[in-house]
Amino acid sequence: MSGSSSFDAFEQAMQGLSHRLSSRGMMREAVIARLFQHTGARLNDYMDAPFKPHGLNATLWTSLVVIYASKERRLKPSELSVYMNSSRMNSTRVARQLERHGLTRRVADQTDGRQLFLELTRQGIAFVESQLPQRRQHLKKAFEGFTPDEVDQLQHLLRKLLDNLE
C-alpha cells in the first residue's frame, strides 16, 4: 500500500469525528462507504481514459461489447437497458451517441417493423476487435498487486454488499 492517497483527508476528518463522538465503530461504515464512492469515481476515470481519444467513455464501450457479444451483434434498445442496468432513456442516449460515431445503426426487425435493433456496423465491429486486447491489459493493470485469491475475495465481498443493497 502507498503512504498517502487522495482519500487521506476524508479519513482523517472521520477519525476526528469519531474521537469527538467516542464511537470509533460507528464511523467505520461511513469511512468504508465513502471509500467505495471515492474509489468508484477514480475507477470511472480510469475506465474512461482509453476511450476519450475516440470521443467515447466506458459506458459506451461496455454497450458496444454487450452488442458485440449478442446474437447477430444486435440488440433491442430495451435489451441493452437491461444488460446495462440503466433506464430506457439512458439507453436511447447511448444508442444515439454510438450511431453518431458510426459504430451502430438502427435496423428494423424483419418480423415486426415496429421493433428496432441496434446493430454494430463494420466500423463498430472493427473498433471492438481492435480495442479488446488493450482493454484487457488496462483492466489487468488496475488489479496489479492483487493475488488471484484477493481478486476472488474482492469479487465475493462486492457481490455480498450488492445483495445487501438490492
C-alpha positions in Angstrom: 0.0 0.0 0.0 1.2 3.5 -0.7 1.9 6.0 2.1 -0.6 8.6 1.1 -3.7 8.7 -1.0 -6.4 11.2 -2.2 -8.6 9.6 0.5 -6.5 10.5 3.5 -8.1 13.9 4.2 -11.6 12.4 4.4 -10.4 9.5 6.6 -8.6 12.0 8.9 -11.8 14.0 9.2 -13.8 10.9 10.1 -11.2 9.9 12.7 -11.6 13.4 14.3 -15.4 13.0 14.3 -15.0 9.5 15.9 -12.9 10.9 18.7 -15.5 13.7 19.3 -18.3 11.2 19.4 -16.3 8.5 21.2 -17.7 5.9 18.8 -15.0 4.6 16.5 -17.0 1.7 15.3 -19.9 3.9 14.1 -17.6 5.8 11.7 -16.1 2.7 10.3 -19.1 2.0 8.0 -19.2 5.7 7.0 -15.5 5.6 6.0 -15.9 2.4 4.1 -19.0 3.7 2.2 -17.1 6.9 1.3 -14.1 4.9 0.3 -16.3 3.0 -2.1 -17.6 6.2 -3.6 -14.1 7.7 -3.8 -12.7 4.6 -5.4 -15.7 4.3 -7.7 -15.1 7.9 -9.0 -11.4 7.1 -9.6 -12.3 3.8 -11.3 -14.7 5.6 -13.6 -12.0 8.0 -14.6 -9.6 5.1 -15.1 -12.1 3.1 -17.2 -13.0 6.1 -19.4 -9.4 7.2 -20.1 -8.5 4.9 -23.0 -11.7 5.9 -24.9 -11.5 9.7 -24.6 -9.3 10.0 -27.7 -12.1 8.3 -29.6 -14.8 10.5 -28.1 -16.2 7.6 -26.1 -16.4 6.6 -22.5 -16.6 3.3 -20.6 -20.4 3.2 -20.7 -20.4 3.5 -24.5 -17.6 0.9 -24.7 -19.5 -1.6 -22.5 -22.6 -1.1 -24.6 -20.6 -1.9 -27.7 -19.2 -5.0 -26.1 -22.7 -6.2 -25.0 -24.0 -5.7 -28.5 -20.9 -7.4 -29.9 -21.4 -10.4 -27.7 -25.1 -10.8 -28.6 -26.5 -13.0 -31.3 -26.0 -11.4 -34.8 -24.3 -8.5 -33.0 -27.5 -6.6 -32.4 -29.9 -5.9 -29.6 -33.2 -4.1 -29.0 -32.6 -0.8 -27.0 -34.8 -2.3 -24.2 -32.5 -5.3 -24.0 -29.5 -3.0 -23.8 -31.0 -1.1 -20.9 -31.5 -4.4 -19.1 -27.9 -5.5 -19.7 -26.5 -2.1 -18.7 -28.8 -1.8 -15.7 -29.9 1.7 -16.9 -33.1 3.5 -17.8 -34.5 3.3 -21.3 -33.9 7.0 -21.6 -30.2 6.5 -20.9 -30.1 3.6 -23.4 -31.6 5.8 -26.0 -29.0 8.4 -25.4 -26.2 5.8 -25.6 -27.7 4.4 -28.9 -27.7 7.9 -30.4 -24.1 8.5 -29.4 -23.0 5.2 -30.8 -24.8 5.9 -34.1 -23.2 9.4 -34.3 -19.8 7.7 -34.1 -20.8 5.3 -36.9 -20.4 2.3 -34.6 -24.1 1.2 -34.7 -27.1 1.6 -36.8 -30.8 1.1 -36.3 -32.3 -1.8 -38.1 -36.0 -2.7 -38.3 -37.0 -6.2 -37.1 -37.9 -8.2 -40.2 -40.8 -9.9 -38.3 -42.1 -6.8 -36.6 -41.4 -3.5 -38.4 -42.3 -1.5 -35.2 -39.3 -3.1 -33.4 -35.8 -1.7 -33.9 -32.4 -3.2 -33.2 -29.1 -1.6 -32.5 -26.7 -3.3 -34.8 -22.9 -2.9 -34.9 -21.6 -1.5 -38.2 -18.4 -2.9 -39.8 -16.7 0.1 -38.2 -18.1 -0.9 -34.8 -17.0 -4.5 -35.1 -13.5 -3.5 -36.1 -13.3 -1.0 -33.2 -14.4 -3.5 -30.6 -12.0 -6.2 -32.0 -9.1 -3.7 -32.1 -9.7 -2.5 -28.5 -10.4 -5.8 -26.7 -6.8 -6.8 -26.2 -5.8 -3.3 -25.0 -8.8 -3.1 -22.7 -7.9 -6.5 -21.1 -4.4 -5.2 -20.4 -5.8 -1.9 -19.0 -8.1 -3.8 -16.6 -5.3 -6.2 -15.5 -3.1 -3.1 -14.7 -5.8 -1.8 -12.3 -5.5 -5.1 -10.3 -1.7 -5.3 -10.2 -0.5 -6.3 -6.8 -3.6 -8.4 -6.1 -3.2 -12.1 -5.8 -5.8 -14.3 -7.6 -7.3 -15.2 -4.2 -7.6 -11.5 -3.3 -9.4 -10.8 -6.6 -11.8 -13.7 -5.8 -12.3 -12.4 -2.3 -12.9 -8.8 -3.5 -15.5 -10.1 -6.0 -17.2 -12.2 -3.3 -17.4 -9.2 -0.9 -18.6 -6.8 -3.6 -21.4 -9.3 -4.6 -22.3 -9.7 -0.9 -22.5 -5.9 -0.5 -24.6 -5.6 -3.7 -27.0 -8.3 -2.3 -27.5 -6.2 0.9 -28.2 -3.1 -1.2 -30.7 -4.7 -3.6 
